[in-house]
Amino acid sequence: MRVQITARHCDLSDPVRERAQELSEKLTRFDPRVSGADLIFEEEKRSKKVEAILSLDRVDRIVASAEGQEWMGMLDKLFDRLSRQVRRSRSQAVDHKA
């Protein structure tokens, strides 16, 4: 799986990058069609935001975002949302074919 991490107006530490890579690769457990993930870390005046765009084969993209003060906490919240969306997408595809 291809994972691309982009930092806009901020510097990311190595543990944050490694955690983002690790969590992104875990999403293939829920759906093997996940082919790539784009993670965008953005910091503005007083707010931090993380956005993730997942690419699935033969399916529309899945987008989720999280805002907060700490990168690690936002990553956990973001991947909870993504995993829920991926599981729902997978179950709908399996149920539809039945």
N, C-alpha and C positions, 0 to 999 in steps of 0.2 A: 504494500500500500504506500502511496506517495503522500507525504505530509510536508506541507509548506508553511513555515512560520514567518509572519511579517510583523515587525514592530514599527509603529508609527509614532513619532515624537517621544520615544522612550527607549530605554536600554533594558534588556531582559537578562537576568542572571542565568547561569548554566543550569541550576536546579529547576528553574521554571521551564526552560526549554525541554529538559529531559522529561519532566513530568507531563508536559503537553504531548510530547512524542509518545510516551508510554500509554497515556490514556487514549490517544487517537488510535493506536494499534489494537487496543482492547475492543474497539467497536466492531471489529470483524467477527467477534464471537456471536453477536446478535444477528448479523446479516453478512454472509460471505460476498455479497455484491458490492460492498463498500470498496471503491477503487482509489479514493483520494480524499484528503482533508486539507482545507486552507484555514489556518488560524490567524486572525488579525488581532493583535494587541494594540490598543490605542489609548493614549493618555492626553487629556486636555487639561484645562486649567485646574479644576478641582475634582475631576472624575476620571476613573479608569474603566475601560470597556474591553471585553473580549468577545469576538464574533467568530463562529465556526461555520464553514460551508462544506458539507459532505457531498461527494459525488458518488452516486450509485449507478451501476451498469443498468441501462435500459429503463431508468426511473428518473423522475425529477430530482433536483438537488434538495437537501435538507439543510435548513438554516436555523441557528440558535445563537442567542447572545446573553451576556451577563454583565452586570455592572456592580462595582463595589470598591473597596479600598485596598484589598490584598489580592495579588495575582493567584496564589494557590487556592484560596477560598472561591474565587470566581471560576477557576478551572474545574473544581469539583462540582459546582452548581451547573456549569455549562455542560459537562459531560453527563450529568444526571438527566438533563433535559434532552440531550442528543440521544442517549441510550433509550429513553422512553419513546422518542419519535421513531427511531430505527426499529425498535421492537414492534411498534404499532404498524409501521409500514410493511414489515415482514409478515406479520400475522394477517394483514389484509390481503396481501398477495397470495398467501397460502390458502386462506379461506375462500378467496375468489375462484381459485382453480378447482376447488372441490365442487 
